[in-house]
């Protein structure tokens, strides 16, 4: 007897806990109609209960419901997940039996319900242990931007362990508060905080706040947040303005000539229209007169004349009104958007400047060797681009044997210099030195060597582009903001150009070789009389210029395709850089590279859809520049005495 009493007492104590225990199935049974036949207007209560329950099995259920895998077993009214012919318990996830032979009804949510389910899933995923799901939830909120997402997003920030994702959430909260904060002051503060954010989505949010819609009235409506007053014929076309009047039922529609003709045809009586013979309806004036008779009789709508249209336009005011009714909010949004657009314009100018500087450094590397050889010997070397190509292929071959890309680039730079230096010396000894003071024959000979070197590269490496892979630490870009960014490879090339500028200036000004090169450059005859061997200097100078071209090829190959024709893409720009900068001047070449790089990027910015036209304009500008300054930006003194 005592044992039975204790068991009854234990059962009574357990009853409240059992009563309060909540399962997913019990929630679904409470809203069985909404689950079986969901509707966009009625499903909200069920979704709110699922969110409040905080049951972990709610997420798999919502995913299955969204994917139309939830079924109702008709004999007992319980819900299950159906997959691969089996029924799964929604609370435990275990298989409870096969679906064959069981009377089942599918719960098929429509598109609106599925979108609502997706919104709720986002709330669950914001605090999911898997960072990929949290990131996906944040991305989903960024795409939809709804007021209901603000509270769950703000609640998830405190527990976010990833600092990058936390910053993304906080930024997204600011965007949501700008549009959906509960008070005007909170929205204004959030909008003001966006004034330093240059991202596209921030500008989209502010633009949405400043969205306008056209309106027309006899007088400006009271309480409207007016964005602008429009003048017909100036801010909008007169036909468009009158169409707004007609749409607003403030003026009768214009009767076209075809409408007049149809109206007259419909009102012919005994060969007359409005008392006028049909035979006289052969002019526009006659048809208008007949139509006016019918209009006065009330048979057809009145004819709207141009004077009537002008009077109607003058009698009404046309305006744009903000969709946002609060003036303080739109003023704050306009101030923030104006500040952002100013910063974006400045950032675009800075980004364009960085692009121009990067391009200039590439042109400087490609042209500096040509500037030395052309300046000392006056040789137009059409094969200079092929030395760039040889340097790039040297880097490719080194990477075949040295898999470490950092080490391979360190090896490739001096090796490319050695290979192209030797090739340049061989070319000068075998061909160039026999053609001094014969510029046309030199040009033709080097052009033939250029073609031969290209064909040799095709025979060795094939016609397909070969990869010259940059080290991993050069991947990505240095990002200053959403507008200004420059790749690390471009920065490395710029640094390399500065290093070479310093080395070349040191060699030319601090070494005996440099002194002899400058002497031969300024006056070969006088240099020869002072014991300098011009023939040796020409050989060394040509080899030096060719070697520098090889190093430029390694640098260019890191971001451009390495092919047998890659040098041809830089030979024209190299010659223009040398000629514009000043033949034989290192700093002139630097100035020429800066001018051409900036000019090309500027023209491409003005005409981005036509790069061929941009290059044509650039060449025309350079031709005009040379007409006014034929010796270039930095002309060597004393060169004419040698000529």
C-alpha positions, 0 to 999 in steps of 0.5 A: 500500500505504501509503495503504491502511494509513493508511486502515485505521489511521484506521478503527481510530481512529474505531471507538471513537467510533462505538461510543460514539456514542448515538442515540435509535433505538439506545436504543429498540432496546435497549428495543424491547419496552417501547416497542412494548408499554409497561407501567407496571412495565417502562417505568421503565428505558427512561425512566431511560435517556432521561433519562440520555442527555440527548439533545435529541431525547428530548423530541419522542419522549416527546411523540409517544409520549405522544400515540400517534404512535410506530409500529414498522416491522415489516420492520426493527423501527425506530421512527418518528413517524407524522403526516399520512401520513408517517414521520419519523426520530426522531433527525433529524426528517426525513421518511423516506417515506410510511406507506401500504403499510408494515406498521406497529404502533402503540405505544399507552401506557396511562394509567399509562405516559402519566402516567410519560411526563409526569413525565419530560417535566417533568424535561426542561422544568425546564431548557428555554430557553423560560420558558413550558415551565419555568413549565408544568413547575413548575406540573405538579410543584405539582399532583402533588407526588411524591418523584421530582420533588425531585432534578430540581427542586433541580438546575434551581434553580442555572441558572434565570435568571428570579428570580421562577421561581427563587423559585417553584422554591425554595419548591416545593422546601421543600414537597417536602422537608417531605413527601419529604426523605430524613431526619427532621431534614431534613423537620422543618427544612423543616416549620419553615421553612413556619411563615411561609408563609400560602399554601393549598398550604403548609397543604395539605402540612401538613394531608396530613402531619397526616392521620389515620385512625380505629382501634379496639382493646382497648388502644392499639397500641404504636408508633402515632402517636396523634393523639386518643382518641375517646369514643363518644357525645361525639367520635363517635356510638355507632352509628358507633363500633359500626360500627367494631367490626363492621368490625374484626371485634371485635363481631358485627353488630347484628341489625335488626328486618327481619333478625329477621323474615327469619330467623323466616320462613326457619325456620318448621316446621309452623306454629312457629318455635323451638317457638313458634306462628307465630300468637303472633309479632305482637309485637316481644317474641315475635319476639325470644324466638323468635329467641333460641331459634334463636340458642341452637340455633345456627341464627341468629347471636346477637341483639345487645342494647343492653347488649351494644353498650354493653359492647362499646364500653366494652371497646375504645378508639377513636382517631385515628392519624396516617398519618405514623409519626414523632411528631417530624414530626407535632409539627413539622407541628402547630406550624407549622400552628397558627402559620400558622392564627393568622397567617391569622386575624390577616391575615383580620381585617386584610384585613376591616379594609382592606375596611371602610376602603375601603368607608367611604372610598367612602361618605364620598365619596358622603355628604359632599356630602349632609352639607353640603347636609342640614346647612346647609339641612335639605333631603332631596335624593333626587336626590343619587345622580343627581349621582354618576351625572352625575359618572361620565358626565362622566368617560366623556365625557372619555375619549371625547375624551382617550384617555390614561386618566391625563390624562382622569381628571385632567381629569374630576375638576374638570370633573365638579365644575364640571358637577354644581356648576352642576346643583346651583346650577340645581336650588337656584335653580329648585326647592329655594329655593321649598320651604324648610321644606316637607320633604315637598314637597322630598322629593317634588320631588327624587325626581321630579328623580331620575327625570327625570335617570335618564331623561335619562341613558338617552336620551343614553347608552342603557341599557347600562353604559358603561366608565370605565377606570382608568389602567394604574398603578391595575391590580392590587393591593397584596399583603401576603401570600396573605390580605391584598390591596387593589386600587390603585383602592381605595387611590386612592379612600381617598387621594382621600377623605383629600384631600377631607376635608382640603380641606373642613375647610380650606374650612369653617375657614379661608375666609370661605365656610366661616365663613358656612356654619358660621354658617348651619348653627348659627343661620341667624337670627343669621347673617342679622342679622350681614349674611350672606345665607343665600339665597346661602350655601344656593345655594353650599352646595348647589352645593358638595355637588353638585360633591363628589358629581360627583367621587365619581361619577368615583371610584366609576365607576372600579370600578363600572358606569356606568349611569343607575341607579348613584346609587341604589345609594349614596343609602340608604347616604349618608343613613344615613352622614349621619344616623348621623354627625351632620347637618352635621358633616364629621367626623361623616360620616367617623365614620358612614362608618367605622361603616357600612362596618365594620358592613356588611363585618362582617355580610357576613363573618358571613353571606356567602351572603345580602347582602340579609339583611346589609343588612337587619341593618345597617339594623335596627342603625342604627335601634336606634342612632338610638333611643339617639343621635338626633343622631348620633355627632357632634352639632352644638352650637347647632343646636337654637337655630335649630329 
